């Protein structure tokens, strides 16, 4: 049962904490599959690495 917004965004499994990427709507390990934000320690980006990389490549193609 979901009791709060944090339960919806982050869940725990046998492998450790997981985070949901809002772009692909998949759950990924909250340590290696998300970039950490330089501005604040311990904060992870909202999009997973794959979605971030895809968006960066797409933006580069559009500007070229």
Beta strands, then each sheet from edge to edge (+ up, - down):
strand 1: 10-13
strand 2: 16-20
strand 3: 27-29
strand 4: 34-36
strand 5: 44-48
sheet 1: 1+ 2- 3+
sheet 2: 4+ 5-
end
